[in-house]
Each structure stands twice: as structure tokens, then as C-alpha cells.
Amino acid sequence: MICMRGGGSGDSSAASLAELSRAEAGEAFEGSGEVEGVDEAELPGGGFEGEVGVPEHFAGAFDALAEDVPDGREAEASGEEAREVGGFEADGFGEFGESDRAVEVGFDVLEGGFESLDFAHPLEDAYEGITHSICTLEFEDHRPLYDWVIENCECVPAPHQYEFARLNMTRTIMSKRYLKKLVDEGVVSGWDDPRMPTISGLRRRGYTPEAIRDFCERIGVAKSNSEVDAGLLEHCVREHLGEVAPRRMVVLDPLKVVIENYEGGGECVLSENLPKNETAGSRQVKFSREIYIERADFMEEPPPKFFRLAPGREVRLKDAYIIKCESVVKDENGNVTELRCTYDPDSKTGGPTAGRKVKGTLHWVDAATAIPCEVRLYDYLLTEDSEGDFSERLNPDSLKVMPNALAERALAEAAVGDKFQFLRQGYFCKDPDSTDSRPVFNLIVSLKDSYAKSAGA
């Protein structure tokens, strides 16, 4: 069995064996008593009163820990510093039984500065049957004491401690204490907030196990501290989702388009699910006289190299027709509210003028059948500035909510956790906050891959 154990500067507290035993019962322990719904016979050691589930072969070793400190150091405690077995009121631990001497030694005031973790760590590993105890580099200096405790407690089989560098990522908070502070102060919605580097957070964000394993294989395990570019993890996610995520069309900030010369009640156009996988098939997408496009895809006075829609210009609608902007409708404040366009009936895929060259292709949704949804755009928790306390580097734009997004009808059938590529937007995952009438989608990663570009991939 392998145990992963890490810690940061000043983060060296550990659960005692007594607390560990009670935690296994599923309830917090206060003094002595019973846990509702739990049979004492099923608990380690048979119960709470003076017993902590310590195997018999450990019993004689606790006296050795109290009497013989390695390297000739001795515990000199007197007066209030001396803590007798069972008397931990000053630390808020209440009354314990006589078999808790491992806890007592861990909290004794020792000249060598040894803390509770130095004793609890090897004993917990031995008690739980750990063979490989994987620690971060700051525990390397503690290994001699770890080995000494194991030897003097005569633990069989004996666990061994190995040290490796912790994973540090750019613009990412990895400290458990700091992450807890974000949760406690309401900076994030919880431990499963999609911005959190926790397993539940990554799962809710939409990161796949395949992408995470790929990332871990690429970075390996180091014996020296370093920092990994978070863009590499995103690159791994893009590579995997690019092969498996079905394509869909979603408009985040809708702008209405009326095709004035289009007649009839509408039609369906074919749109492929996965461009490089013919076996994934295609789907029917409704098209009619009124559609929505992204507001950012239109400009009244476009700059050079703006190849999207503008007055008098043409663009192609994905899997549909070529349209031309004829006029603009504005409200009393001068804001554009609607575009009046015409279309080329022969420009549909497979038609006589389908091959006509236009520089821009836009995604769109049908006004009559689109479903309203909420889209959450996530970014890094930290800004790029590497100086200062983490609380001063929090990114105020780490979450942007698009409450008025419109999605094609096919997304109404998506299940929580399903992942898609929204054309020209990025990869998204359906969030548990979704309702039947209003789905919610989280941005996993954008389509732009700055890591691959910088790496020359």
C-alpha cells in the first residue's frame, strides 16, 4: 500500500492515533461516549473508553518513545510543561485513556523540537499497513527519526519513507491551507468550485482522467523543486477533448439576425458531430428566417482584417448559407439590436454557389428552437504577477457568467458531466447546477492553445 503525504511551511500538525481511530467511526469525539448508529464492537480497539485501536505489538513500544529520544536528546518537562497520561486539558483534548502515550509523547515539550507528526507519521503508516510512504522534500530531514520509531516499535512489515518534490503550477494555489481559506472566506463556492485544483473541482470543471494521466506522465516525478506551466495541463485536456467531444453551436452574447428574403417555415441542415471521426455521424440543426449570432461577430465600422459581418459584407453561416448585412436596427440609446440581412439560396453546402469564396464563417442558433442557458467562463485564480501574497494576486476576472446564452436544441438532451466543443468558443461541460429548463455549462478550456504555440507544437 502506498501513502501520499505532503505539507507546507508551518503545516506540520497531524491527527493522533486516538483521533484517527475516532475519525474512522465517522463522528467527532468529545470526551467519552457513544456514536449513534455505530456498534462499538465494530470500532478499532472495540470502543472509545480508554482504547484507541492500537495493535498489541505497539503497546510496549510507547514507553520506549517516552524514555529514549534519538541522538541523546532528552525530554525535560516540569510543572505545567509536564503532561501526564490522560491530562491534555490545556490543549483541548479532554481526558484520554492510558494507551494514548503515543499522543502524549507527540505533544511533550522536547528540546529537539520534535512535533507530533514525527511520531504519529510512522506509527500511522505501520498501523495502516503502508509500505511506501511518499512525502514532499521537507520531510527528508525527518526520515532518520521516522526510521528510528519504526525500528524501536518493532513494526513488521516496516514501512519506508520516500521524498519527492511537490507539484507547483503557475497561477495555481496548491496549498491546502490557502485553498481552505478561499472556501472559508467565500472567494470560491466550495471545494468543488471549478477553479479549485481539487479532484472534485477538476471533475466539475470537465477535466478528463485521460488528460490528467497524460499530464502526469509528461511532467514525471522530480527530486528538486520546480514549477510546471499550467498551460501544459490545458494542452493535454485540449488534445483529448479534441478527439472525443461532440461539436455544438452556442451563442454566448446573442444578436438577432432577420433574413428578409428567406421564405417558408424553415428547414434542417446537417452538421457533423466530430470532424475527424465519420463514425460519430451528424445531426439535424434547424434553420429559419430568424437566427442569432455572436454580438462580437458584427461591427459597424470594422478595422482592417476583420473578416466577420459588417454593413455590406458577406459571411458564411456554418453548414448553411451565405448572408449579407443590408441594414442595422438600433434602440433609442444607439445600441445595435438587430441586423437585416439577405441570403444566397444557392450557397447552401452542395449548391451551385456553395464554393463561392467568403472570408468569414460564423456559428449561429435558430431563434425558434434555441434553448436559453447559462455559461460560466473560468480563468486562473491568480494573476500573472508572481510577487506578493496570494491574497493580493487573486484574479478578479476568474469567473465571468453569461446568463443570456442560447444553445442549439440538441444540447437539451445533454446529461450532467457531458462535454462538448462549442464551435469557435472552447470546450464546455454541463454543470450540476443545471435545471430542466435552464442548463448550465462550464468552460473547461478555450480553443486557443498558447502553450502549444510557445512550445512550437
N, C-alpha and C positions, 0 to 999 in steps of 0.2 A: 504494500500500500504506500502511496506517495502523498505527502502532506505539503501544501504550499503555504508558506508563512512569510509575511513581509511586514515592514514597519518603516516609519519615517522618523525624522528628528523629533525627539521628545515624545514619541508614540510607542512606549515600551511596556505599557500595562498589559496584563494577561489575566484571563479567568483562572481562578484557583481550581484545584481538583474538586473541592466542595461545590463551587458554583457550577462547574461543568456537569457534575452529577445531577444537580437540581435542574439545570437547563434541559437535560435530556428528558426530564419528566414533563417538560412543556410549560412550566409555570415558574414565576419568580418566587424565591424562598424568603420568607420573613420569619426569623426566629426558628421555631419548630412548629410542626403541624402537618396537615394532610393536604394533598392536592385533589381537588374534586374530580371524580371520574377516573382516577388512576389507582390501580391496585399496588400497594406498597411492595408486594411480592415480586412485581414486575420491574421495580426500580433497581438500579445498580446498588449493590450492598444491602438491599432488602428494605430500605426506608430512609427516613430523614434523621431520626433521633440518634445522634452521635455516630452515624455511619455515612460514608461518602462514596461507597462503591469502590474502594481501593482493593486490588487483589492482595491475597495473603502474602505473596512473596515480596511485597513492598513494605510490609509492616515494620520489620526490623531495620529497614534502611533509613527511615526518617530520623531515628536517633543519631545515626552517623552524620546526617546532614546538619543536625543541630550542634554536634560536638566537634566536628572535624571539617574546617573550612580549608579549601585548597590553598597552596602556596604559603602555608604557615600563618595565614591571616586568621584572627580570632574575633568572634563577636563579643564585644564588651558592652553590655547593656546594664543599666542600673536605674532605680527609681522609675519614673514614668516611661523610660525608654524600654524597660524590660516588659515583654508581653508574655504572660503565661498562657499556656494552652487553654483555649476557650475564652480568653478575655480580650476581644477586639472591639470593645465599645467605642474607643476613640476613633476607629476607622469606619464605624458604622456597620460592622459585620455581625453584631449580635453575639449570642452565645453559641459556640460550636462544641462538638464532641472531641474526645481525646485523640481520635485518629486523624485530626486535621493538622498534624505537626508540619506537614509539607507547606501548608498555608502559613503557619506561624513563622517558619524559617524564612519564607519568601518576604515577609513583612518586617523581620527583625532589622534593627539598625546595625549594619555591618560596616566595618572600617573599609573593606574593599569596595563598597558601593554596589554590591550585587543587589539586583532588584528581583521582584517576584518572578519575572519572566525567566530568569536564568535557571530557576528551579522548576517552575511549572512547565516550561517548554519541553525538556527531555522526559519528564515524568508523564506528561500528557501523551507524548509520542509513543512511549513504551506501553502505556495503558491502552491506547487505541490501536496498537499493532502496526504503527507506522514503520516502514523500513527505510524510506528515503525522505528526509525532511528538507524540503527546498526552501531556502531563506534568501533574503536580499543581502547585499555585501556588508551592511553594517553589523551583521551577526557573525562575521568571520572572527572577530576578536573574542567572541563568546564561546567558540567551539571547544576550547580546552576545558572550560567549566562544564559544558554540555557532556563531553566525553567522560569527565570525572564523575558526574552524577550518575550517568548510565553504568559506569564501572562499579561504583560503590553501592548502587542499588541492585547490582547483580541481575540486570534486566536481560532476559532471554526470550526471543532473539533481540539483539541490541540494534536500535535504530542508529542511523548515521546522518549527520547534518552536512548539506552541500550549499554553497553560496553562489549566487549569480546576480548580475546587475538587474535592477528593476526596470520595467518598461517606462520610459519617458517619451511623451509625444508632444510635438509642437502645438501650442494653443489649446492644450487639453489639461484639465485638472485631474491628477491621478491620486492625490492624497485622500484617504478615506475621511480624515478629519475635516478637510476643506469641503469635500462633497457633502458631508453631513451638515456642515454649516450652510451650504446653499439650500439644502432641503429645509432645515430648521427656520431659516430666515425667509423662506418663500421665494427665493430667487428662481427656483425651478419648481415644477408641480409635484415632484416626488422622486423616489429612487428610480422610477421607470420613465422619467422625463426623457424624450428622445435626444436631448442634448447631453445626457449623462453617459460616461464611459462604463456603465454597468451592463451586465448581461441582459437584464430586463430592459434597460434603456436602449441598447443596441437592437434587441429584438423588436421593440416597439417602433424604433426608427425605420426598421426594414432591412438591416444588415443581415446577410445570409450566413449560415455556418460555413458554407464553402468558401466565401470571400474571407472570412476571419481566419480560417485554417490556411488559406493561401498567403495571407498577410503574415501569419506566424512563421510559416515555412521560409518566407523571403527574408525576414529580419533575423531569424535564428535566436540563439541564446548567447549572451556575452558575459565576460568576466570583468568588464570595465564599464563604467557609467557612460552613457551616451544618450542622444535624443533622436527619435525617429520622426521623420516628416509625416504628419497626419495625412498629407495628400497621398501617400503610398497606400494607406488603408482604403481611401476613397477610390483610388485607381483599381484596387482589387475588387471592390464592390461593383464598379462600372463594368469591368471585364466579365464578371459572372452574370450580372443582370442583363447585359447587352445580348447575351445568348438565350436567356430564358424568360425575360419579362415581356409580355404581350404589349403591343403598341395601342394607345388610345389617344383621343383628342379631347383636350380640356382647355377652356379659355379662362384664364385667371382674372383678367380685368376686361369685361365684355364691352364691345362697341357694336351697336346694331348696324346691319347692312341690309338694305332693301334692294333686290334685283328687279328693276322696274319692268324689263321686257320678258321676265320669266312667267309663263302661264301654266296653269294646272295646279293640282293639289300636292305635287311633289313626287319624288322618286327615290330609289335607293341606289347607292353607289357601292362598289366593292372596295374594301380596304384590307390589306394584308395584316395578319397578326404579328408575324415575325419575318422580316425581310429576307433573312438568310436561311430560313427553315420552311420549305414548302409544305412539309407535313403539318405545320401549325395551322394551315388553312387561312381563310379570310372571313370577313364578317360584312353584314349589310349595314350601311350607315345612311340614315335618312337625310335627304337634301330637298330644300324647298325655297320659296321666294324670299323668305326672311331667315338670315343666319346671323351669327355673332363671330367677330374676330377679336384678336387682342388689340386693345387701345394703343399699345406701343407699336403696332404694325401700321399705323397711319400717322402721317404728318402733312399738315397743310403746306408748309414751306420746308421741304426736305433738304438736308445738306448733301454734298457730293457722296456718292457710294451708298446712298440709302435706297435699297432696291425693293422696298415694300410699297404699300399702297399710298398714293398721293393723288390730288386732283389731276385728271387727265392721264393717269398712268394705269398700266395693266399689271395684274399678278395672277398666278395660278392658284386655285384652291386645291388643296391636297386631294387627289383621287376624284376630282370633279372638273369644274370648268375654269376658263379664263374669264376674269371680270375686269371691268374698267370703271374707275370712280368718275362719276359725272357731276355730282354736286354734294354739298355739305350742309347739314342741318344743325343749327346751334340753338341753345337756350338763351334766356334774357341776359345771362352773365357772359355770353360769348363762348361757352364750353360746347365742344362738339358732342352731339347726342346721337347722330345718325348719319349714315352715308347712303347716298343714292347712286346705284351702280347699274350697269348693263352687263350682259354676258354673251359670250360667243357660243351658240348652241352646238356648233360642230367641233368644239375644242375639248369635249369630254374624252377621256382615255379611250383610244381606239377609233376616234372620229377623224374626219378628213383634215381638220386643222389642229389635231392634238399635238403635232410635232412643232407647232409654231413656237419660236423662242421668246420666252419671257424670263426675266432675271430673278424674280421672287416667287416663292411658293409658301403659302400661308396655311396654317391649320385653322379649323373653324368648327362650329357646332350648329346644329339645326335649331332654330328658335322654338319650333313647335314641340320638339321631343326632348330637348336638353333637360338634364336634371340639375337643380341647384345643389351646390356642395361647398364645403369649407376646405381650403387648402392652407396648410401651415408650412411656411418656408423657414427651415432651420439653418443656422450658421454656427461657427465655433463659439464656445462660451467665452473665450479670451480673445482680446485684440492681438494684433501682431507685435505690439510693443512688449519686449521681454523684460523691461525694467519695472521695479516697484512691486508692491504687494499684490497678490492675485485679486483681492477685492477692488483694487484700483484699475485693474485691467479687464474687468468684466465687459463683454461686448453688449452694448445697449440694443444692437440690432440682431441678436442671436435668434430671435423669433419674430417673424412677420406673418400676420394672419390675413388671408384673402377670403373674406366672408361671402363674397358675391360671385364666386366662380361658377361656371357652367360646364357640365361634363356630358359627353355623348351617352346615349341611352344604355349602351352595353355595360357601363360601369355600375348600373343599378343592381346587377347580379353579383357584384364583387363581394367576397367574404372578408371579414377582418383578417388582416395579415397578408392578403393578396398583394402582389407587387406588379407595377406596370411602368412602362415608359410613356410619359405624356409627351407627345411629339413636340419637339423644339423647346421643351421645358426641362426635363430631367426624369429621374426615377422616383416613384412615389409608392407608398404603402398605405393601405386602408387602416385607420386607427380605431381602437376600441371605443372611442368617444362617439363613433358613428351611430346614427339612428336610422330607422327605416325610411324616414322622409328626408334626412339630411346626412349623407355620408361625409366623413372627414378623412382627408388624405395628408400624410406627412411626406415632406421632401426627404428622400434618402440621400441622394447626391445629385448635383446638377450634371448636365451633359458635358460641360466644359471640363477638360482634364488638364489642369495646369501642371500636374506632376509629370504626366507623360510628355508634355511639351518641353518641360525643363530637362527631363531625363533623355530627351531625344528619341523617345519610343515612337 
